[in-house]
Amino acid sequence: MFKKKWNLILVFLIMFSLIFTGCSSSNSNNQSSNNTKKNEVVKNTTYPLEVSDSLKKQIVIKNEPKRVISLSPNITEIIYALNKQGTLVGRTDYCDYPKAALKIQSLGSITDPNVEKIVELKPDLIITSSLTKPDTLKKLQQLKLNVLVLSNTESFENTYDLIKTIGNVLNENQKAYTVVSNMKQKIQNVESKIKGKSKPSVYYIISYGKNGDFTAGKDTFIGKMINMAGGKNAADDVMGWNYSLEKLIEKNPDIMICSNKFNSKAGIKSANGYKDLKAVKDNKLFEINDDLIDRQGPRLADGFEALAKIIHPEAFK
């Protein structure tokens, strides 16, 4: 059990090792929305389609893909959100949402999927992230497979672009436009509700232990999303993901939010050092589905709303 939990934590940390960009402000969201004409006609994709991927490579997609492999959970979620799941023939072990995705054949890990299984599926297109090992990407490319690498650098704007890119590649531009528009609208609605509210200090626990916590530091997307959701990231005095128990006790945050994947509220409440914190004593320790805030996909707006509801529940009554 411990080994499985540690593997999940390692995957989480790998997925966020490249995150240094901040989230978009409400002004940028509003500007982006205003720049889009309300009556804009979203055209179908014309093939062959040339796409520049995150590795600055030009990928040519000759025809509309009918057999697609996703090697990243957020990409799988986007494919389902675009109603293109009928094209999906392969996924990773971590592509677990929606539940229907579990019926798709798994090809192994995000970083090092099974190349032989991939070849057997005869995909028209493989969509992956920059987390897949370079050696694996090279093998796939040497086998003349069409591989589109889309970066996991996180921000709301990058997420919108990612959805629109996949929509274009799969000839589902109208649905991609709708998904992005709905995300922007939700974020704007949440921001309007929490505007002008006080900012309590908020500490996010990915995982905890006697040697310190994995948390969201100043430069992480989650840390910046906490600030955007009406809080003040308590771990804004560090970069990256490590935080000591001593610093946490010193900060003594107003609110604590823990990942539902790696922790239990009961365990944190009874742990030495944690049980005496203000947030624990005031019953301000909350769980969150961390897939909502650590996957760059359609549910990111839901994650932002979930954070805001925890930090400012009074604004949503």
SELUMVEX-96369 format. One record per residue (C-alpha): residue number from 1; z negated, x, y negated; chain. Coordinates in steps of 0.1 Angstrom, whole numbers, plus 5000, padded with zeros to 4 digits. Layout:
<recs>
[NUM, [Z, X, Y], 'A'],
...
</recs>
This chain:
<recs>
[1, [5000, 5000, 5000], 'A'],
[2, [4991, 5028, 4976], 'A'],
[3, [5024, 5046, 4984], 'A'],
[4, [5044, 5015, 4977], 'A'],
[5, [5026, 5009, 4944], 'A'],
[6, [5031, 5046, 4934], 'A'],
[7, [5068, 5044, 4942], 'A'],
[8, [5071, 5013, 4919], 'A'],
[9, [5054, 5031, 4891], 'A'],
[10, [5077, 5061, 4895], 'A'],
[11, [5107, 5038, 4893], 'A'],
[12, [5093, 5022, 4862], 'A'],
[13, [5087, 5055, 4845], 'A'],
[14, [5122, 5068, 4855], 'A'],
[15, [5137, 5037, 4840], 'A'],
[16, [5120, 5044, 4807], 'A'],
[17, [5124, 5081, 4806], 'A'],
[18, [5154, 5077, 4783], 'A'],
[19, [5139, 5052, 4759], 'A'],
[20, [5137, 5065, 4724], 'A'],
[21, [5154, 5039, 4704], 'A'],
[22, [5135, 5011, 4686], 'A'],
[23, [5140, 4974, 4686], 'A'],
[24, [5160, 4956, 4661], 'A'],
[25, [5143, 4940, 4631], 'A'],
[26, [5147, 4904, 4623], 'A'],
[27, [5169, 4913, 4594], 'A'],
[28, [5194, 4930, 4617], 'A'],
[29, [5193, 4900, 4641], 'A'],
[30, [5200, 4877, 4612], 'A'],
[31, [5227, 4898, 4598], 'A'],
[32, [5244, 4901, 4632], 'A'],
[33, [5242, 4863, 4636], 'A'],
[34, [5256, 4857, 4601], 'A'],
[35, [5285, 4881, 4607], 'A'],
[36, [5296, 4860, 4636], 'A'],
[37, [5317, 4831, 4626], 'A'],
[38, [5304, 4798, 4639], 'A'],
[39, [5338, 4786, 4650], 'A'],
[40, [5349, 4819, 4664], 'A'],
[41, [5373, 4815, 4694], 'A'],
[42, [5362, 4838, 4722], 'A'],
[43, [5393, 4850, 4740], 'A'],
[44, [5398, 4857, 4777], 'A'],
[45, [5400, 4893, 4788], 'A'],
[46, [5434, 4908, 4791], 'A'],
[47, [5440, 4933, 4820], 'A'],
[48, [5444, 4961, 4825], 'A'],
[49, [5413, 4967, 4804], 'A'],
[50, [5402, 5001, 4792], 'A'],
[51, [5364, 5006, 4787], 'A'],
[52, [5345, 5035, 4774], 'A'],
[53, [5313, 5039, 4794], 'A'],
[54, [5280, 5056, 4784], 'A'],
[55, [5292, 5089, 4797], 'A'],
[56, [5321, 5088, 4773], 'A'],
[57, [5345, 5083, 4801], 'A'],
[58, [5375, 5059, 4798], 'A'],
[59, [5375, 5035, 4827], 'A'],
[60, [5406, 5015, 4834], 'A'],
[61, [5401, 4981, 4852], 'A'],
[62, [5435, 4970, 4864], 'A'],
[63, [5427, 4934, 4874], 'A'],
[64, [5398, 4910, 4870], 'A'],
[65, [5371, 4923, 4895], 'A'],
[66, [5365, 4901, 4925], 'A'],
[67, [5342, 4924, 4944], 'A'],
[68, [5314, 4939, 4923], 'A'],
[69, [5285, 4961, 4931], 'A'],
[70, [5255, 4963, 4908], 'A'],
[71, [5232, 4993, 4910], 'A'],
[72, [5207, 4982, 4884], 'A'],
[73, [5184, 4952, 4882], 'A'],
[74, [5193, 4943, 4846], 'A'],
[75, [5230, 4944, 4854], 'A'],
[76, [5224, 4921, 4884], 'A'],
[77, [5205, 4897, 4861], 'A'],
[78, [5234, 4898, 4836], 'A'],
[79, [5260, 4890, 4863], 'A'],
[80, [5240, 4859, 4873], 'A'],
[81, [5234, 4848, 4837], 'A'],
[82, [5272, 4849, 4833], 'A'],
[83, [5277, 4828, 4864], 'A'],
[84, [5297, 4856, 4880], 'A'],
[85, [5274, 4860, 4910], 'A'],
[86, [5303, 4850, 4933], 'A'],
[87, [5318, 4884, 4926], 'A'],
[88, [5286, 4903, 4936], 'A'],
[89, [5288, 4920, 4970], 'A'],
[90, [5261, 4947, 4967], 'A'],
[91, [5228, 4954, 4948], 'A'],
[92, [5198, 4977, 4949], 'A'],
[93, [5164, 4972, 4965], 'A'],
[94, [5150, 4965, 4930], 'A'],
[95, [5175, 4938, 4921], 'A'],
[96, [5151, 4909, 4929], 'A'],
[97, [5159, 4884, 4902], 'A'],
[98, [5170, 4857, 4905], 'A'],
[99, [5158, 4851, 4940], 'A'],
[100, [5193, 4842, 4951], 'A'],
[101, [5201, 4879, 4946], 'A'],
[102, [5180, 4888, 4976], 'A'],
[103, [5207, 4873, 4998], 'A'],
[104, [5231, 4900, 4986], 'A'],
[105, [5233, 4931, 5007], 'A'],
[106, [5210, 4959, 4995], 'A'],
[107, [5224, 4994, 4992], 'A'],
[108, [5191, 5013, 4986], 'A'],
[109, [5175, 5027, 4955], 'A'],
[110, [5187, 5027, 4919], 'A'],
[111, [5189, 5065, 4917], 'A'],
[112, [5204, 5073, 4951], 'A'],
[113, [5221, 5043, 4968], 'A'],
[114, [5238, 5046, 5002], 'A'],
[115, [5274, 5058, 4995], 'A'],
[116, [5286, 5049, 5029], 'A'],
[117, [5275, 5013, 5026], 'A'],
[118, [5291, 5011, 4992], 'A'],
[119, [5325, 5023, 5006], 'A'],
[120, [5323, 4998, 5034], 'A'],
[121, [5321, 4969, 5009], 'A'],
[122, [5354, 4979, 4993], 'A'],
[123, [5343, 4971, 4957], 'A'],
[124, [5368, 4966, 4929], 'A'],
[125, [5341, 4978, 4905], 'A'],
[126, [5307, 4994, 4906], 'A'],
[127, [5285, 4988, 4875], 'A'],
[128, [5255, 5012, 4873], 'A'],
[129, [5231, 5028, 4849], 'A'],
[130, [5227, 5064, 4838], 'A'],
[131, [5197, 5065, 4862], 'A'],
[132, [5219, 5069, 4892], 'A'],
[133, [5220, 5105, 4902], 'A'],
[134, [5249, 5126, 4889], 'A'],
[135, [5257, 5138, 4924], 'A'],
[136, [5259, 5102, 4936], 'A'],
[137, [5282, 5092, 4907], 'A'],
[138, [5304, 5122, 4915], 'A'],
[139, [5307, 5112, 4952], 'A'],
[140, [5317, 5077, 4942], 'A'],
[141, [5343, 5089, 4917], 'A'],
[142, [5357, 5114, 4942], 'A'],
[143, [5362, 5085, 4966], 'A'],
[144, [5385, 5070, 4939], 'A'],
[145, [5360, 5041, 4933], 'A'],
[146, [5359, 5025, 4899], 'A'],
[147, [5325, 5033, 4885], 'A'],
[148, [5313, 5019, 4851], 'A'],
[149, [5281, 5036, 4838], 'A'],
[150, [5262, 5016, 4812], 'A'],
[151, [5232, 5033, 4796], 'A'],
[152, [5196, 5020, 4798], 'A'],
[153, [5188, 5031, 4762], 'A'],
[154, [5168, 5000, 4751], 'A'],
[155, [5170, 4979, 4720], 'A'],
[156, [5179, 4943, 4714], 'A'],
[157, [5212, 4953, 4699], 'A'],
[158, [5220, 4975, 4729], 'A'],
[159, [5211, 4946, 4752], 'A'],
[160, [5235, 4923, 4733], 'A'],
[161, [5263, 4949, 4736], 'A'],
[162, [5256, 4954, 4772], 'A'],
[163, [5259, 4917, 4780], 'A'],
[164, [5291, 4914, 4760], 'A'],
[165, [5306, 4944, 4777], 'A'],
[166, [5299, 4931, 4812], 'A'],
[167, [5312, 4897, 4800], 'A'],
[168, [5344, 4913, 4789], 'A'],
[169, [5348, 4933, 4821], 'A'],
[170, [5343, 4902, 4843], 'A'],
[171, [5364, 4879, 4821], 'A'],
[172, [5334, 4858, 4810], 'A'],
[173, [5334, 4864, 4773], 'A'],
[174, [5325, 4828, 4763], 'A'],
[175, [5294, 4828, 4785], 'A'],
[176, [5284, 4862, 4773], 'A'],
[177, [5287, 4850, 4737], 'A'],
[178, [5265, 4820, 4745], 'A'],
[179, [5238, 4841, 4763], 'A'],
[180, [5236, 4865, 4734], 'A'],
[181, [5235, 4837, 4708], 'A'],
[182, [5207, 4820, 4726], 'A'],
[183, [5187, 4852, 4728], 'A'],
[184, [5191, 4858, 4691], 'A'],
[185, [5181, 4823, 4683], 'A'],
[186, [5149, 4826, 4704], 'A'],
[187, [5139, 4858, 4688], 'A'],
[188, [5144, 4844, 4653], 'A'],
[189, [5124, 4813, 4662], 'A'],
[190, [5095, 4834, 4674], 'A'],
[191, [5096, 4857, 4644], 'A'],
[192, [5095, 4827, 4621], 'A'],
[193, [5063, 4815, 4638], 'A'],
[194, [5044, 4847, 4636], 'A'],
[195, [5055, 4857, 4601], 'A'],
[196, [5026, 4867, 4579], 'A'],
[197, [5001, 4867, 4607], 'A'],
[198, [4974, 4894, 4610], 'A'],
[199, [4981, 4922, 4634], 'A'],
[200, [4954, 4927, 4661], 'A'],
[201, [4955, 4960, 4680], 'A'],
[202, [4972, 4956, 4714], 'A'],
[203, [4971, 4979, 4744], 'A'],
[204, [4996, 4976, 4772], 'A'],
[205, [4986, 4988, 4807], 'A'],
[206, [5014, 4997, 4831], 'A'],
[207, [4989, 5013, 4855], 'A'],
[208, [4953, 5026, 4851], 'A'],
[209, [4931, 5052, 4868], 'A'],
[210, [4904, 5077, 4864], 'A'],
[211, [4930, 5103, 4852], 'A'],
[212, [4942, 5080, 4824], 'A'],
[213, [4967, 5052, 4819], 'A'],
[214, [5004, 5047, 4819], 'A'],
[215, [5009, 5029, 4787], 'A'],
[216, [5036, 5023, 4761], 'A'],
[217, [5034, 5050, 4734], 'A'],
[218, [5048, 5051, 4699], 'A'],
[219, [5084, 5060, 4708], 'A'],
[220, [5088, 5034, 4736], 'A'],
[221, [5107, 5001, 4733], 'A'],
[222, [5077, 4982, 4746], 'A'],
[223, [5054, 4998, 4721], 'A'],
[224, [5078, 4988, 4693], 'A'],
[225, [5082, 4953, 4707], 'A'],
[226, [5044, 4948, 4706], 'A'],
[227, [5046, 4956, 4668], 'A'],
[228, [5076, 4933, 4664], 'A'],
[229, [5057, 4905, 4683], 'A'],
[230, [5029, 4905, 4657], 'A'],
[231, [5005, 4931, 4671], 'A'],
[232, [4997, 4968, 4664], 'A'],
[233, [5003, 4991, 4693], 'A'],
[234, [4970, 5007, 4700], 'A'],
[235, [4987, 5037, 4717], 'A'],
[236, [5009, 5045, 4686], 'A'],
[237, [4992, 5079, 4683], 'A'],
[238, [5010, 5093, 4714], 'A'],
[239, [5046, 5097, 4724], 'A'],
[240, [5057, 5087, 4759], 'A'],
[241, [5036, 5070, 4786], 'A'],
[242, [5003, 5088, 4791], 'A'],
[243, [4970, 5078, 4775], 'A'],
[244, [4935, 5090, 4783], 'A'],
[245, [4905, 5067, 4790], 'A'],
[246, [4886, 5086, 4762], 'A'],
[247, [4912, 5076, 4736], 'A'],
[248, [4913, 5041, 4749], 'A'],
[249, [4875, 5037, 4745], 'A'],
[250, [4878, 5052, 4710], 'A'],
[251, [4905, 5027, 4700], 'A'],
[252, [4887, 4998, 4717], 'A'],
[253, [4917, 4973, 4712], 'A'],
[254, [4914, 4937, 4703], 'A'],
[255, [4938, 4926, 4731], 'A'],
[256, [4949, 4942, 4764], 'A'],
[257, [4980, 4932, 4783], 'A'],
[258, [4985, 4945, 4819], 'A'],
[259, [5015, 4946, 4841], 'A'],
[260, [5013, 4920, 4869], 'A'],
[261, [5031, 4944, 4892], 'A'],
[262, [5008, 4974, 4892], 'A'],
[263, [4973, 4960, 4883], 'A'],
[264, [4949, 4932, 4887], 'A'],
[265, [4928, 4917, 4859], 'A'],
[266, [4898, 4917, 4882], 'A'],
[267, [4902, 4954, 4890], 'A'],
[268, [4904, 4964, 4853], 'A'],
[269, [4875, 4942, 4844], 'A'],
[270, [4852, 4960, 4869], 'A'],
[271, [4866, 4996, 4863], 'A'],
[272, [4843, 5021, 4847], 'A'],
[273, [4851, 5025, 4810], 'A'],
[274, [4874, 4995, 4809], 'A'],
[275, [4847, 4969, 4816], 'A'],
[276, [4829, 4978, 4784], 'A'],
[277, [4859, 4974, 4761], 'A'],
[278, [4860, 4947, 4734], 'A'],
[279, [4891, 4930, 4748], 'A'],
[280, [4875, 4927, 4783], 'A'],
[281, [4842, 4914, 4769], 'A'],
[282, [4860, 4889, 4747], 'A'],
[283, [4882, 4877, 4775], 'A'],
[284, [4913, 4890, 4758], 'A'],
[285, [4928, 4907, 4789], 'A'],
[286, [4961, 4891, 4799], 'A'],
[287, [4987, 4897, 4825], 'A'],
[288, [5025, 4896, 4819], 'A'],
[289, [5055, 4897, 4841], 'A'],
[290, [5067, 4932, 4831], 'A'],
[291, [5102, 4925, 4843], 'A'],
[292, [5106, 4904, 4812], 'A'],
[293, [5100, 4934, 4789], 'A'],
[294, [5112, 4964, 4809], 'A'],
[295, [5146, 4951, 4820], 'A'],
[296, [5175, 4953, 4795], 'A'],
[297, [5189, 4919, 4802], 'A'],
[298, [5190, 4882, 4793], 'A'],
[299, [5152, 4877, 4799], 'A'],
[300, [5143, 4902, 4772], 'A'],
[301, [5140, 4875, 4746], 'A'],
[302, [5117, 4856, 4770], 'A'],
[303, [5096, 4887, 4772], 'A'],
[304, [5094, 4890, 4735], 'A'],
[305, [5083, 4854, 4733], 'A'],
[306, [5057, 4859, 4760], 'A'],
[307, [5042, 4889, 4741], 'A'],
[308, [5040, 4869, 4709], 'A'],
[309, [5023, 4840, 4727], 'A'],
[310, [4997, 4863, 4740], 'A'],
[311, [4991, 4880, 4706], 'A'],
[312, [4993, 4848, 4685], 'A'],
[313, [4988, 4818, 4708], 'A'],
[314, [4978, 4797, 4677], 'A'],
[315, [5013, 4800, 4664], 'A'],
[316, [5028, 4782, 4694], 'A'],
[317, [5005, 4751, 4695], 'A'],
</recs>
